[in-house]
């Protein structure tokens, strides 16, 4: 059963007090980031840990237990982990495919994540996946099926690449908040109430407008 989670973010007290969390956030903000790499760093008061938020079209890879977070409607977040190298990463894509090289599209988002992990020392043959999102959060948009198409895409992609899916929480009607720890591979998901998700709904509407109509959970996940 999930437990209430206060809003994430850096409270003034967290920064004024200083300490290792604030110092780590400052260090992360000072580092140069690659195109498409998440860069919104903050101190999460609930988990008492430095965190980064992965926005649509972004990814993040690390070998430390920095908290990697995102919020999903019809979008998908794939969390990949190499157990041996203890390197993990997350992406966040909006549509299965599209024009141009953009992390908003599934194929490019998956390639970005896999390639960056391999550059850090991970092996594709050892990667395992946890996938989240693909919710039908906008009523009346079932003819577009963006969430279902995103889900089917990532399932097929990972099967083709022979990356096993060890857990998933996908589809249904819920928006989701996902937290991932790259060093340990631990993933946590919280299903959000359909209310007060206007930003997610606008994000999903934008994705749905780009989508063309087409003919048409398992594993262990921690709730928080």
Buried (B, 14 or more C-beta within 10 A) or exposed (E): EEEEBEEBEBBEEBBEEEEEBBEBBBEBEEEEBEEBBBBEBBBBBBBEBBBBBBBBBBBBBBBEBBBBBBBBBBBBBBBBBBBEBBBBBBBBBBBBEBEEEBBBBBBBBBBBBBEBBBEBEBEBEEBBBBBBBBBBBBEEBEEBBBBBBBBBBBBEBBEEEEBEBBBBBBBEEBBBBBBBBBBEBBBBBBBBEBEEBEEBBEBBBEBBEBBEEEEEEEBEBEEB
